[in-house]
Amino acid sequence: MPYTHNHDVRIYYEVEGQGPPLMFAHGATGNSQSWRTYGYVEQFVHDYTVILFDTRGHGQSDKPHAMEEYDYRLMVGDAQAVLDALHVESTNFWGYSMGGILGFGLAKHAPQRIRSLILGGTSPYADTEPTTNPPNPLLQVMHDGVRDGPDAAVRGVRALFGDITSHYEARLRGLDYQAQVALLEYLQYHLPGLEDVLPTMTMPCLIYMAEEDDPGFTHVQSYVAQMPNAQFFGVPGNHVNANTNLAVIVPKVKAFLAQI
């Protein structure tokens, strides 16, 4: 199996297809195979070299339990380690939710590695102020998973987002819940704001957000307006199910990439 290392953390990745590189980064509780089960790989593999990887804490990558191991700069380094292993100097980058945070991080710390950015369900703003950003309810669900096991985690996610696919349920049941708690606690309490990078993001950017994603949907257009070369569209649904709406997302992404 293909692995690379970022210092002492092992990162799993896969490559398929031909053409310009297109790297996908999944969200928290997902893994690289999310993009396959949703159908994205099939849509892009004939025209692009598709690069999938499991972020630390997920899939077949290492899963540290210490919160400091999920510093976004380390996770940005994981993505760069995959590109280095493949000898890819720069790539189109597609990140959803937490994967989108990695996109902002790459734009800040390694903009030379990015040809274009497609970012869904994400924001550059920090969630560290408890009076305006109450604890992420998914964090409590992962705590329940640590204490009570997979059934509790699945029940909790269904309570938050409604029906979920069988693929997503299987991923939830296979999670390392302690790693998820460490990751989500870092994102909630220690992730710094990245909004200072917005005016410097001159690469072509396509941003999308679930229309039921609150407060994200109300904030997204204000930050997109600060980006010099960005387009935005909304997608029906909530944070979990919107990214399965290929009928809306894929045509817009293909048209965007065709202009690069």
The 8 nearest C-alpha neighbors of each residue, nearest first, counted from 0:
[[1, 2, 11, 12, 13, 59, 3, 10],
 [2, 0, 12, 11, 13, 3, 10, 14],
 [3, 1, 11, 10, 12, 0, 9, 4],
 [2, 4, 10, 9, 81, 80, 11, 84],
 [5, 3, 9, 8, 10, 6, 7, 80],
 [4, 6, 8, 77, 7, 80, 9, 76],
 [5, 7, 8, 4, 9, 77, 76, 73],
 [8, 6, 5, 4, 9, 61, 10, 3],
 [9, 7, 5, 4, 6, 61, 10, 55],
 [8, 10, 4, 61, 60, 3, 2, 7],
 [11, 9, 60, 3, 2, 4, 8, 53],
 [10, 12, 2, 60, 53, 52, 59, 1],
 [13, 11, 52, 51, 1, 2, 53, 10],
 [12, 14, 51, 50, 52, 1, 15, 11],
 [15, 13, 50, 49, 51, 48, 12, 16],
 [16, 14, 49, 48, 44, 50, 13, 17],
 [17, 15, 48, 44, 45, 49, 47, 18],
 [16, 18, 48, 47, 46, 45, 44, 19],
 [17, 19, 47, 48, 46, 20, 16, 45],
 [20, 18, 47, 48, 21, 17, 90, 46],
 [21, 19, 48, 90, 47, 49, 91, 18],
 [22, 20, 91, 49, 92, 90, 48, 50],
 [21, 23, 50, 92, 49, 93, 51, 91],
 [22, 24, 93, 51, 94, 92, 50, 25],
 [25, 23, 94, 98, 93, 95, 22, 52],
 [26, 24, 98, 95, 30, 29, 94, 31],
 [25, 27, 97, 96, 98, 29, 95, 28],
 [26, 28, 29, 97, 25, 96, 179, 98],
 [29, 27, 26, 171, 57, 30, 174, 179],
 [30, 28, 27, 26, 25, 33, 170, 57],
 [31, 29, 58, 53, 32, 33, 57, 25],
 [30, 32, 53, 52, 51, 33, 34, 25],
 [31, 33, 35, 34, 30, 36, 51, 29],
 [34, 32, 36, 35, 31, 30, 37, 29],
 [33, 35, 32, 37, 39, 36, 40, 31],
 [36, 34, 32, 38, 40, 33, 37, 39],
 [35, 37, 33, 38, 34, 32, 166, 39],
 [36, 38, 34, 35, 243, 39, 33, 245],
 [39, 37, 35, 36, 41, 40, 34, 42],
 [40, 38, 42, 34, 41, 37, 35, 43],
 [41, 39, 35, 42, 43, 44, 38, 34],
 [40, 42, 39, 38, 44, 43, 35, 45],
 [41, 43, 39, 40, 44, 38, 45, 249],
 [44, 42, 40, 45, 41, 46, 47, 39],
 [43, 45, 16, 47, 40, 46, 41, 49],
 [46, 44, 43, 16, 47, 17, 42, 41],
 [45, 47, 18, 44, 43, 17, 48, 16],
 [48, 46, 18, 19, 17, 44, 20, 49],
 [47, 49, 17, 16, 20, 18, 19, 15],
 [48, 50, 21, 15, 14, 47, 44, 16],
 [51, 49, 22, 14, 13, 21, 23, 48],
 [52, 50, 13, 23, 31, 12, 22, 14],
 [51, 53, 12, 31, 11, 54, 13, 50],
 [54, 52, 31, 30, 58, 11, 57, 60],
 [53, 55, 57, 52, 56, 60, 10, 74],
 [54, 56, 60, 57, 61, 62, 53, 10],
 [55, 57, 62, 178, 61, 54, 63, 60],
 [58, 56, 55, 53, 54, 30, 60, 59],
 [59, 57, 30, 53, 60, 31, 56, 29],
 [58, 60, 11, 57, 53, 61, 10, 30],
 [61, 59, 10, 11, 55, 58, 9, 53],
 [62, 60, 9, 55, 8, 56, 63, 10],
 [61, 63, 56, 55, 178, 60, 64, 57],
 [62, 64, 65, 178, 61, 56, 68, 55],
 [63, 65, 178, 181, 177, 66, 62, 68],
 [66, 64, 67, 68, 63, 181, 178, 69],
 [65, 67, 181, 68, 69, 185, 182, 64],
 [66, 68, 69, 65, 70, 185, 181, 182],
 [69, 67, 66, 65, 70, 63, 73, 64],
 [70, 68, 67, 182, 66, 71, 185, 74],
 [69, 71, 72, 73, 67, 68, 74, 185],
 [70, 72, 74, 73, 69, 75, 101, 104],
 [73, 71, 75, 74, 70, 76, 104, 108],
 [74, 72, 76, 71, 75, 70, 77, 69],
 [75, 73, 77, 71, 76, 72, 69, 70],
 [76, 74, 72, 78, 77, 73, 101, 71],
 [75, 77, 73, 79, 74, 78, 80, 72],
 [78, 76, 74, 80, 75, 79, 5, 73],
 [79, 77, 81, 75, 80, 76, 82, 74],
 [78, 80, 76, 82, 81, 77, 83, 75],
 [81, 79, 83, 77, 78, 82, 76, 5],
 [80, 82, 84, 78, 79, 83, 3, 85],
 [83, 81, 79, 87, 85, 80, 84, 86],
 [82, 84, 86, 80, 85, 81, 79, 87],
 [85, 83, 81, 82, 86, 80, 3, 87],
 [84, 86, 82, 83, 87, 81, 80, 88],
 [87, 85, 83, 84, 82, 88, 81, 89],
 [88, 86, 82, 85, 89, 83, 90, 20],
 [87, 89, 112, 86, 82, 90, 83, 111],
 [90, 88, 112, 113, 87, 114, 111, 91],
 [91, 89, 20, 113, 114, 21, 92, 112],
 [90, 92, 21, 115, 114, 113, 116, 20],
 [93, 91, 22, 116, 21, 90, 23, 117],
 [94, 92, 117, 23, 118, 116, 22, 24],
 [95, 93, 98, 99, 24, 118, 23, 25],
 [94, 96, 119, 98, 99, 26, 25, 120],
 [95, 97, 121, 120, 26, 99, 98, 119],
 [98, 96, 26, 100, 99, 27, 95, 101],
 [99, 97, 94, 24, 95, 25, 26, 101],
 [98, 100, 94, 102, 95, 118, 96, 101],
 [99, 101, 97, 103, 102, 98, 104, 121],
 [100, 102, 104, 98, 99, 103, 75, 105],
 [103, 101, 99, 105, 100, 104, 106, 94],
 [102, 104, 106, 100, 101, 105, 107, 99],
 [105, 103, 101, 107, 102, 106, 108, 100],
 [104, 106, 109, 102, 108, 107, 103, 110],
 [105, 107, 110, 103, 104, 109, 108, 102],
 [108, 106, 104, 105, 196, 109, 103, 110],
 [107, 109, 105, 106, 104, 110, 72, 75],
 [110, 108, 105, 111, 112, 106, 107, 113],
 [111, 109, 106, 112, 113, 105, 108, 107],
 [110, 112, 109, 113, 89, 114, 88, 106],
 [113, 111, 89, 110, 109, 88, 90, 114],
 [114, 112, 89, 90, 110, 115, 111, 91],
 [115, 113, 91, 90, 89, 202, 112, 116],
 [114, 116, 91, 203, 202, 113, 204, 92],
 [117, 115, 204, 92, 93, 91, 118, 205],
 [116, 118, 93, 205, 204, 206, 92, 94],
 [119, 117, 206, 99, 94, 95, 93, 116],
 [118, 120, 95, 207, 208, 121, 206, 96],
 [121, 119, 208, 96, 95, 207, 209, 238],
 [122, 120, 96, 99, 119, 100, 95, 118],
 [121, 123, 124, 100, 219, 215, 120, 99],
 [124, 122, 193, 194, 192, 103, 100, 125],
 [125, 123, 192, 122, 194, 193, 126, 191],
 [124, 126, 192, 191, 127, 190, 123, 193],
 [127, 125, 187, 132, 128, 124, 188, 186],
 [126, 128, 188, 125, 187, 129, 189, 132],
 [127, 129, 132, 130, 131, 126, 188, 133],
 [130, 128, 132, 133, 131, 127, 134, 126],
 [129, 131, 128, 132, 133, 127, 134, 126],
 [130, 132, 129, 128, 133, 126, 127, 134],
 [131, 133, 129, 128, 126, 130, 134, 127],
 [134, 132, 129, 131, 135, 130, 128, 126],
 [135, 133, 136, 132, 187, 129, 138, 139],
 [134, 136, 137, 138, 133, 187, 139, 183],
 [137, 135, 138, 139, 134, 140, 159, 133],
 [136, 138, 140, 135, 139, 141, 156, 155],
 [139, 137, 141, 136, 140, 135, 183, 180],
 [140, 138, 142, 136, 141, 137, 143, 135],
 [139, 141, 137, 143, 138, 142, 155, 152],
 [142, 140, 144, 138, 143, 139, 176, 180],
 [143, 141, 139, 145, 144, 140, 138, 146],
 [144, 142, 140, 146, 141, 145, 147, 151],
 [143, 145, 148, 141, 152, 147, 142, 146],
 [146, 144, 142, 176, 143, 148, 147, 177],
 [145, 147, 143, 144, 148, 142, 151, 141],
 [148, 146, 144, 143, 151, 145, 149, 150],
 [147, 149, 144, 150, 151, 145, 146, 152],
 [148, 150, 172, 152, 151, 144, 153, 171],
 [151, 149, 153, 152, 148, 154, 172, 147],
 [152, 150, 154, 149, 153, 144, 148, 147],
 [151, 153, 144, 149, 155, 154, 150, 140],
 [152, 154, 150, 156, 155, 151, 149, 157],
 [155, 153, 151, 157, 152, 156, 150, 158],
 [154, 156, 158, 152, 153, 140, 157, 151],
 [155, 157, 159, 153, 158, 154, 160, 152],
 [158, 156, 161, 154, 160, 159, 155, 162],
 [157, 159, 155, 156, 161, 160, 154, 153],
 [158, 160, 156, 157, 161, 155, 136, 137],
 [161, 159, 157, 158, 156, 162, 239, 237],
 [162, 160, 157, 158, 159, 163, 156, 240],
 [161, 163, 157, 160, 164, 158, 240, 156],
 [164, 162, 167, 161, 165, 157, 168, 160],
 [165, 163, 167, 166, 168, 162, 169, 240],
 [164, 166, 168, 167, 169, 163, 170, 162],
 [167, 165, 169, 164, 168, 170, 36, 33],
 [166, 168, 170, 164, 169, 165, 171, 163],
 [169, 167, 165, 171, 170, 166, 172, 164],
 [168, 170, 166, 172, 167, 171, 165, 173],
 [171, 169, 167, 173, 168, 172, 166, 174],
 [172, 170, 168, 173, 174, 169, 167, 153],
 [173, 171, 149, 169, 170, 174, 168, 153],
 [172, 174, 170, 171, 169, 175, 149, 58],
 [175, 173, 171, 176, 172, 170, 28, 57],
 [174, 176, 178, 177, 179, 173, 62, 56],
 [177, 175, 179, 145, 178, 174, 141, 144],
 [176, 178, 180, 179, 175, 64, 145, 181],
 [177, 179, 64, 181, 176, 175, 180, 56],
 [180, 178, 176, 182, 177, 181, 183, 175],
 [179, 181, 177, 183, 178, 182, 141, 184],
 [182, 180, 66, 178, 184, 179, 183, 64],
 [183, 181, 179, 185, 180, 184, 69, 66],
 [182, 184, 186, 180, 185, 181, 138, 187],
 [185, 183, 187, 181, 186, 182, 188, 180],
 [184, 186, 189, 182, 183, 188, 187, 66],
 [187, 185, 190, 183, 184, 188, 189, 182],
 [188, 186, 184, 126, 185, 127, 183, 189],
 [187, 189, 127, 185, 184, 186, 190, 126],
 [188, 190, 185, 186, 191, 187, 127, 184],
 [189, 191, 186, 125, 185, 188, 192, 187],
 [192, 190, 125, 189, 193, 124, 127, 126],
 [191, 193, 125, 124, 194, 123, 190, 195],
 [194, 192, 123, 195, 196, 124, 191, 103],
 [193, 195, 123, 196, 197, 192, 124, 222],
 [194, 196, 193, 197, 198, 192, 199, 107],
 [195, 197, 194, 199, 107, 198, 193, 200],
 [196, 198, 226, 199, 200, 194, 195, 225],
 [199, 197, 226, 200, 225, 196, 227, 195],
 [200, 198, 196, 197, 201, 226, 227, 195],
 [201, 199, 197, 202, 198, 226, 196, 106],
 [200, 202, 228, 227, 199, 203, 226, 198],
 [201, 203, 115, 200, 204, 114, 228, 116],
 [204, 202, 115, 228, 229, 116, 201, 205],
 [205, 203, 229, 116, 117, 115, 228, 202],
 [204, 206, 117, 230, 229, 231, 116, 118],
 [207, 205, 231, 118, 119, 117, 230, 204],
 [208, 206, 119, 232, 233, 231, 120, 118],
 [207, 209, 120, 233, 119, 234, 216, 210],
 [210, 208, 234, 212, 237, 211, 236, 241],
 [209, 211, 235, 212, 234, 233, 216, 236],
 [212, 210, 237, 209, 236, 213, 235, 238],
 [213, 211, 209, 215, 237, 210, 216, 238],
 [214, 212, 215, 216, 211, 217, 210, 209],
 [213, 215, 217, 216, 212, 218, 211, 219],
 [216, 214, 213, 218, 212, 217, 219, 122],
 [215, 217, 219, 218, 212, 214, 213, 210],
 [216, 218, 215, 214, 219, 213, 220, 221],
 [219, 217, 215, 216, 221, 220, 214, 222],
 [218, 220, 216, 222, 221, 215, 217, 223],
 [219, 221, 223, 222, 218, 224, 217, 231],
 [222, 220, 224, 219, 223, 218, 225, 217],
 [221, 223, 225, 224, 219, 220, 218, 226],
 [222, 224, 220, 226, 225, 221, 219, 229],
 [223, 225, 222, 221, 226, 220, 227, 229],
 [226, 224, 222, 223, 198, 197, 227, 221],
 [227, 225, 198, 197, 223, 224, 228, 229],
 [228, 226, 201, 229, 198, 225, 200, 199],
 [227, 229, 203, 201, 226, 204, 202, 230],
 [230, 228, 204, 205, 226, 203, 227, 223],
 [229, 231, 205, 206, 204, 232, 228, 223],
 [232, 230, 206, 207, 205, 229, 233, 223],
 [231, 233, 207, 206, 234, 208, 230, 205],
 [232, 234, 208, 207, 210, 209, 235, 231],
 [233, 235, 209, 210, 208, 241, 236, 232],
 [236, 234, 210, 209, 241, 233, 237, 211],
 [237, 235, 241, 209, 211, 210, 240, 234],
 [238, 236, 211, 209, 212, 241, 239, 240],
 [237, 239, 212, 209, 241, 240, 120, 236],
 [240, 238, 237, 241, 242, 160, 236, 243],
 [239, 241, 243, 242, 237, 238, 236, 244],
 [242, 240, 236, 243, 244, 237, 209, 239],
 [241, 243, 244, 240, 239, 245, 238, 248],
 [242, 244, 241, 240, 245, 37, 239, 38],
 [245, 243, 242, 246, 241, 247, 248, 240],
 [246, 244, 248, 249, 247, 243, 242, 39],
 [245, 247, 244, 248, 249, 250, 243, 251],
 [248, 246, 245, 244, 249, 250, 234, 251],
 [247, 249, 245, 251, 250, 246, 252, 244],
 [248, 250, 252, 245, 251, 253, 247, 246],
 [251, 249, 253, 252, 248, 254, 247, 246],
 [252, 250, 254, 249, 253, 248, 255, 247],
 [251, 253, 255, 249, 254, 250, 256, 248],
 [252, 254, 250, 256, 255, 251, 249, 257],
 [255, 253, 257, 251, 252, 256, 250, 258],
 [256, 254, 252, 253, 257, 258, 251, 259],
 [255, 257, 253, 259, 258, 254, 252, 115],
 [258, 256, 254, 255, 259, 253, 252, 251],
 [257, 259, 256, 255, 254, 253, 203, 252],
 [258, 256, 257, 255, 203, 115, 114, 91]]
